[in-house]
Amino acid sequence: MVTLVAATAADPASVRPMSSILAMPGWHPGPIVRDMLSFVNEKLRLLKLENHLVREDHLDKRWEEATGDSVDEVIFLSRHVAASNRPALTIHPIGTPHLREDEVPLAGGRPGWAAPPNPRIGPWLRLLKNLAKSHNLVPEFEVTLEATHHGPEISSPAMFVEIDDRPKVLLGIGGGYYVPWRMDNVRKDGIWVGHLLSGYSLPMEEPSESKEVNSKGVDGMWRKVINIAFETSRLAFPGGEVLAHLDLESFKTWRRKAVTEFLESEEIKIGKPGDFY
């Protein structure tokens, strides 16, 4: 009896945990089944697919027919997208039992069908909660169960393990015309590059002593420039999270204070070092 762990190249949030798993000792290449790469580690079989996971119907039976292995369970590694935009780690059983016979499943499965729930769902949820807490991901990340939904159609006990792994878009603010220091900020996989605003492209009039030094007390075009850069970076990368990265050393104190307060007032998140490195 073997456990299938399925990932797909069509989903970066699926590829990253797959890569981390394969970095552990004991893995070696397995058979190639219908252009599907596989890796073997004792009773584990990690499969790298090319299609979206919800379309990989009867993955367990296909593996059994091709290899002679008997499949005990299937675990799918996937991306989670929350309507609330709050990052999340989720686990859920799969199935579409709510669909009528005349309805067409939009995300795999078939009407009136559900896979047997994987017995690991409860233990893994508790494990994820403990790991998230120990890595200080709570309360930023929500760790929760999701209701039964979507495919693929499968006969073995199955579950989806999902992470909200939205790519991060770097919005650079400050510095000079050339930005070699930003190169170090995009070394992490999954970092996209949005607009890079040099200090001179943020016209700011130094406030007089009679004015309070804050985002509203500093005149100039700089607020409009930041808004344009943010909106167009967001439009260029649908699904990405735009994070401002400030070259703090290039700003005088009053400029840094004004920009930081403005970003907060516009709900433009300022990235932490760990977001980029």
C-alpha positions as CSV (number, residue, x, y, z in Angstrom):
1,M,0.0,0.0,0.0
2,V,1.4,3.4,-1.0
3,T,0.5,7.0,-0.3
4,L,0.2,9.3,-3.4
5,V,1.2,13.0,-2.9
6,A,0.2,15.0,-5.9
7,A,1.6,18.3,-7.0
8,T,1.3,20.2,-10.3
9,A,3.6,22.5,-12.3
10,A,0.5,24.6,-13.1
11,D,0.4,25.9,-9.5
12,P,3.5,27.6,-7.9
13,A,1.9,27.0,-4.5
14,S,2.0,23.3,-5.3
15,V,5.5,23.3,-6.6
16,R,7.1,24.9,-3.6
17,P,6.0,22.4,-0.9
18,M,6.9,19.6,-3.4
19,S,10.4,21.0,-3.7
20,S,10.7,21.1,0.1
21,I,9.6,17.5,0.4
22,L,12.0,16.4,-2.3
23,A,14.8,18.1,-0.4
24,M,14.4,15.6,2.4
25,P,16.6,12.5,2.4
26,G,15.5,9.2,0.9
27,W,13.9,10.3,-2.4
28,H,14.9,8.8,-5.7
29,P,13.3,9.0,-9.2
30,G,10.4,6.7,-9.9
31,P,8.6,5.6,-13.1
32,I,7.4,8.1,-15.6
33,V,3.7,7.4,-16.2
34,R,2.0,9.1,-19.1
35,D,4.4,12.0,-19.0
36,M,3.9,12.2,-15.2
37,L,7.1,12.4,-13.2
38,S,7.3,10.5,-10.0
39,F,9.6,10.2,-7.0
40,V,9.8,7.3,-4.5
41,N,10.6,7.2,-0.8
42,E,9.6,4.0,0.9
43,K,5.8,3.9,0.8
44,L,5.5,7.4,-0.5
45,R,5.0,8.3,-4.2
46,L,5.3,12.0,-5.0
47,L,3.8,12.8,-8.5
48,K,4.5,15.9,-10.5
49,L,1.6,16.6,-12.8
50,E,1.2,19.2,-15.5
51,N,-2.6,19.9,-15.4
52,H,-4.6,21.5,-12.7
53,L,-5.2,19.0,-9.9
54,V,-9.0,19.3,-10.0
55,R,-8.9,17.8,-13.5
56,E,-6.8,14.7,-12.7
57,D,-9.6,12.2,-12.4
58,H,-8.9,8.6,-11.3
59,L,-5.3,9.4,-10.4
60,D,-5.2,6.5,-8.0
61,K,-6.5,4.0,-10.5
62,R,-4.2,5.2,-13.2
63,W,-1.2,4.8,-10.9
64,E,-2.3,1.3,-9.8
65,E,-2.8,0.2,-13.4
66,A,0.6,1.5,-14.5
67,T,2.8,0.4,-11.6
68,G,0.9,-2.4,-9.8
69,D,1.0,-0.4,-6.5
70,S,-2.1,-0.5,-4.4
71,V,-3.0,3.1,-3.4
72,D,-4.0,3.6,0.2
73,E,-4.6,7.4,0.1
74,V,-4.1,10.5,-1.9
75,I,-2.9,14.0,-0.7
76,F,-3.1,16.9,-3.1
77,L,-0.9,20.0,-2.6
78,S,-2.6,23.1,-3.9
79,R,-3.1,26.9,-3.6
80,H,-5.8,28.5,-1.5
81,V,-7.4,31.8,-2.5
82,A,-9.5,33.5,0.2
83,A,-12.2,36.0,-0.6
84,S,-11.1,37.9,2.5
85,N,-7.5,38.1,1.2
86,R,-6.3,36.8,4.6
87,P,-3.5,34.3,4.2
88,A,-4.6,30.8,5.1
89,L,-3.5,27.2,5.5
90,T,-6.5,24.9,4.9
91,I,-7.4,21.2,4.6
92,H,-10.6,19.7,3.2
93,P,-12.2,16.6,1.9
94,I,-13.2,16.6,-1.8
95,G,-16.5,16.0,-3.6
96,T,-19.5,17.5,-5.3
97,P,-22.4,15.7,-3.7
98,H,-24.5,18.9,-3.8
99,L,-24.7,19.1,-7.7
100,R,-27.7,17.9,-9.5
101,E,-27.3,15.4,-12.3
102,D,-28.0,18.1,-14.9
103,E,-25.3,20.4,-13.5
104,V,-21.8,20.6,-15.0
105,P,-19.0,20.7,-12.3
106,L,-16.9,23.8,-12.8
107,A,-14.0,22.5,-10.8
108,G,-13.8,18.7,-11.4
109,G,-15.7,15.9,-9.8
110,R,-19.2,14.8,-10.9
111,P,-22.8,15.4,-9.6
112,G,-23.7,13.4,-6.5
113,W,-20.2,12.2,-5.9
114,A,-17.7,12.5,-3.0
115,A,-14.4,10.8,-2.2
116,P,-13.8,9.0,1.1
117,P,-12.3,11.6,3.5
118,N,-8.7,11.0,4.3
119,P,-8.2,10.0,8.0
120,R,-5.2,12.4,8.2
121,I,-7.5,15.5,8.0
122,G,-7.9,15.9,11.7
123,P,-4.3,15.1,12.8
124,W,-2.8,17.2,10.0
125,L,-5.0,20.2,11.0
126,R,-3.7,20.0,14.6
127,L,-0.2,19.6,13.2
128,L,-0.5,22.7,11.0
129,K,-1.9,24.7,13.9
130,N,1.1,23.9,16.0
131,L,3.6,24.5,13.2
132,A,1.9,27.9,12.4
133,K,2.1,28.9,16.0
134,S,5.7,27.9,16.4
135,H,6.7,29.8,13.3
136,N,4.8,33.0,14.4
137,L,2.4,32.7,11.5
138,V,-0.6,33.3,13.7
139,P,-2.7,35.5,13.6
140,E,-1.5,36.6,10.2
141,F,-2.4,33.2,8.8
142,E,-5.7,31.5,9.4
143,V,-5.4,27.7,9.9
144,T,-8.7,26.1,9.3
145,L,-10.8,23.3,7.7
146,E,-12.8,23.9,4.5
147,A,-16.1,22.3,3.5
148,T,-16.2,19.5,1.0
149,H,-15.9,20.8,-2.5
150,H,-14.5,20.3,-6.1
151,G,-12.7,17.4,-7.7
152,P,-10.9,15.5,-9.0
153,E,-12.9,12.3,-9.1
154,I,-11.1,9.6,-7.1
155,S,-11.9,6.4,-5.2
156,S,-9.2,6.4,-2.5
157,P,-9.4,8.4,0.7
158,A,-8.3,11.9,-0.3
159,M,-7.7,15.4,1.0
160,F,-6.5,18.8,-0.3
161,V,-3.8,20.7,1.7
162,E,-3.9,24.3,0.5
163,I,-1.8,27.4,1.2
164,D,-2.6,31.0,0.3
165,D,0.7,31.5,-1.5
166,R,0.0,34.7,-3.4
167,P,3.1,35.9,-5.2
168,K,4.5,39.1,-3.7
169,V,5.0,42.2,-5.9
170,L,7.8,44.5,-4.9
171,L,6.9,48.3,-5.1
172,G,10.2,50.0,-4.6
173,I,10.2,53.5,-3.0
174,G,13.3,55.6,-2.7
175,G,16.9,55.5,-3.8
176,G,18.6,56.6,-6.9
177,Y,18.2,56.1,-10.7
178,Y,20.0,52.7,-10.7
179,V,18.7,50.3,-8.1
180,P,21.2,47.5,-7.7
181,W,20.3,47.1,-4.1
182,R,16.8,45.9,-5.2
183,M,18.5,42.9,-6.9
184,D,19.0,41.4,-3.4
185,N,15.4,41.9,-2.6
186,V,14.1,39.7,-5.4
187,R,16.3,36.6,-4.7
188,K,13.3,34.7,-3.1
189,D,11.3,32.7,-5.5
190,G,7.8,34.1,-6.2
191,I,8.9,37.8,-5.9
192,W,7.7,39.9,-8.8
193,V,8.9,43.4,-9.6
194,G,6.5,46.3,-9.9
195,H,7.3,49.9,-10.2
196,L,10.6,51.2,-8.7
197,L,10.2,54.8,-7.7
198,S,13.5,56.7,-7.2
199,G,13.6,59.5,-4.6
200,Y,13.7,62.2,-7.2
201,S,10.4,60.9,-8.8
202,L,8.6,61.8,-5.5
203,P,8.4,65.6,-5.5
204,M,8.0,66.6,-1.9
205,E,8.1,70.2,-0.5
206,E,9.8,70.3,2.9
207,P,7.3,71.7,5.4
208,S,7.9,74.9,7.2
209,E,8.4,74.9,11.0
210,S,4.7,76.0,11.3
211,K,3.4,72.9,9.6
212,E,3.1,69.5,11.2
213,V,5.4,66.9,9.7
214,N,3.0,64.2,8.5
215,S,1.6,62.9,5.2
216,K,-0.9,65.7,5.0
217,G,1.5,68.4,5.8
218,V,4.0,67.7,3.0
219,D,3.0,69.2,-0.3
220,G,3.9,67.9,-3.8
221,M,3.0,65.3,-6.4
222,W,4.5,62.4,-4.4
223,R,1.2,61.0,-3.2
224,K,-0.2,60.8,-6.7
225,V,3.0,59.1,-7.9
226,I,2.8,56.4,-5.3
227,N,-0.9,55.8,-6.0
228,I,-0.3,55.4,-9.7
229,A,2.6,53.1,-9.2
230,F,0.7,50.9,-6.7
231,E,-2.5,50.7,-8.9
232,T,-0.6,49.8,-12.1
233,S,1.6,47.3,-10.3
234,R,-1.5,45.7,-8.8
235,L,-3.2,45.5,-12.2
236,A,-0.1,44.0,-13.9
237,F,-0.1,41.0,-11.4
238,P,-3.6,39.8,-10.8
239,G,-3.7,37.7,-7.6
240,G,-0.3,39.1,-6.4
241,E,0.1,41.1,-3.1
242,V,1.8,44.4,-3.7
243,L,4.3,45.2,-0.9
244,A,6.1,48.5,-0.6
245,H,9.8,48.3,0.0
246,L,11.4,51.5,1.3
247,D,15.0,52.6,0.9
248,L,15.0,54.0,4.4
249,E,18.6,55.3,4.3
250,S,17.9,57.5,1.3
251,F,15.1,59.4,3.1
252,K,15.4,62.3,5.4
253,T,13.4,61.8,8.6
254,W,10.5,64.0,7.6
255,R,10.2,62.4,4.2
256,R,10.3,58.9,5.6
257,K,7.6,59.8,8.2
258,A,5.4,61.3,5.5
259,V,5.7,58.3,3.1
260,T,5.2,55.7,5.8
261,E,2.1,57.5,7.2
262,F,0.7,57.8,3.7
263,L,1.2,54.2,2.9
264,E,-0.6,53.2,6.1
265,S,-3.5,55.6,5.3
266,E,-3.9,54.0,1.8
267,E,-3.7,50.5,3.3
268,I,-0.6,49.8,1.2
269,K,1.3,47.1,3.1
270,I,4.9,47.8,3.9
271,G,6.9,44.6,3.4
272,K,9.1,43.1,6.1
273,P,12.6,41.8,5.3
274,G,11.4,38.2,5.4
275,D,8.9,38.9,2.6
276,F,11.7,39.5,0.1
277,Y,14.8,37.5,1.3
